[in-house]
């Protein structure tokens, strides 16, 4: 049987994880909307060869459409984790160098 204090600690950990995941999801959606304002097709898409620069030369399965692209979303999630770990403030625009080039 779990005591009251142990139960509240475990629920508080869950809520912190849920808040982190929700914040991450919101930031990723914000970056996708921002990218749509600046680019017609994915900025990491090679139009001539139809390759994805994120996947390092593999063919793009979405032909440059990055709305529901799992590769682009994973890229943004990875950038979010890098920025949060470094302690820098989250960018509010996709064109910010932290998003495109990462934390140095």
N, C-alpha and C positions, 0 to 999 in steps of 0.2 A: 504494500500500500504506500502510495506516495504522499509525503507530508505536504502541507499547504505551502511552505516556503519553497520546497523543491518543485512543486507544480507551477508556482508563479514564475520561478526562474526559467523553467523549460518553455513556458508560454512566452515569456519576454524574449528569449532567444529566437523563437519562431517568428515573433512579430518584427524583430530587428532584421532577420533574413528576408521576410516578406517585404518589408519597407525597402530594403536594398534592391531586391529584385524589381519592385515596382518603379523605383527611381531609375534603375537601369533601363527598363522597358520604355519609360517616358522619354528619357534622354535619346535613346535609339530612334524612337518615332520622330522626335524633334529634329534629329540630324537627317533623317530621310526626307522630311518635309523641306528642310533647308537645302538639301542636295537637289531636290526637284526644282527649286527656284533658280538654281544656278546652272543646272545641266539638264539637257533633254534626254540623254542616255547616261548610263553609268560612267562616272569619271575614270573607272579602272577597266574600261572596255576598249579594246583595240578594234576600230571599225574595219580596217583593211583585212586583218587576219582573223577577225571574230574571236579573239582570245580574251581571257580574263587575266588581268595583271595580278589580281589577288591570289588566284590559283596557280600563278607562275606558268603561264603558257598553255594551260588547258583550255579547251573550247568552252565558251560561255553558254550555259544551258538556257539562258533567258534572252539571248540576243541583245544584250545591253539594257534591258528593262530591269531597273533595280527596285521596283516597288515591293515585290514579294520575294526577292532574291535572298535565299538562305545564306549564300556566301557573303553578300554585302552586310547582312544583319550580324553574322558572326564576326565579321571584321570590325563593325562598330562596337559590338559587345566587348571584344578584346581591347579596343582602344579605351573604352570606358574603364575597364579594370586597370589598365596601365596608368591612366590619368589619376584615378582615385588612389591607387597605391603610391603614386609619387607625391600625393598631397597637393597637387595643383588644382586650381578652380576649373570646373567643367566649362568647355566652350559652349557658346550659344548659337554658333553658326558653323556650318559644315566647312566653310572656307578657312577656318582657323588652322594654322599649321599643326597644332597639337593633334587634330583629328586626322589630317592627311598624312603627316610624317611621323607621328608618335612622339613619345617622351624621349628626350635625349639626355 
